[in-house]
Amino acid sequence: MNIRVTIIVIFLLIVHLSYGQKEKTPKTFAEAITILKTDCPDSLKAIIKRTANDSLIDLCYPWSETMKPSLSRLKR
């Protein structure tokens, strides 16, 4: 009986972890804009609008020098 319950619980956990992601990667530009409008704070939206198109990659962590101090605060 215990083995059966354990197998059922493990199966349910695996299924939950497999289908747990709510937001998928956007497939179109319009979907990406919708996600940004709903999930981003106004300050981040303003930074994205001010940034030139060829410099948008510089907002991401490995390329951005300004994100390193804020990430070090999260590690504490």
N, C-alpha and C positions, 0 to 999 in steps of 0.2 A: 504494500500500500504506500509506504514512504517513497519508494523508488518511482512509482507511477506519479505521485504528486510532484516530486522533484523534476521529473522529465517534463511534465506539463508546465511547471513554473519556468524552467529554462527555455522551453519552446516559446512561451508567451513573451519572455524578456527579449529573445532574439527577434521575434516578429516586431515588437515595439521599437527596438533599436533600429531595425531595418527601415521602418516606415515612419520614424519619428521626425524627420526633417520636414518642416512646414513650407519653407520658402525654397523653391528650386532656382537654379541659375537661369536668369532671363535669356530667352532665345531671340528676342527682338529688342531694338532700341527703345520702342514704346514701353515694353515691359520693364526695362531697366529704369526708365524715367519714373514710372509709376511706383516702383519700389523705393527709389530715392526720395520721392515726394512724401511717401508715407512714413519711412523709417529714419530719415536723416533730420537732425536738429537744424534750426534756421542758421546757426553759425556755420555749420558745415556746408549748407547749401550756398551761403554767401561766398565761402572760400572756393567752392567748385566753380561758381559763376565767374569769379574774378580771374581764375587760372586759365591760361591759354590752352587750347586743345592739345598742342604738342608737349605741354608740361604737366598734363594730368597724371602721368605715371609718377611724377615727383611727389605726389600726395601720399603714395603708398609707403609702407614701412622700409623696405630695404633701400629704397632710393632717397628717402626723406631723412634729413638730419634733424628736423624739428620733432619727429615722432619718437626718437630714441629716448629722450628724457621722460616723456609721458609713459612709455612702455616700461621703463625701469621702476616707476612708481607702482605699477601693477604687480611686479614680481615680489614686492615686499611682503 
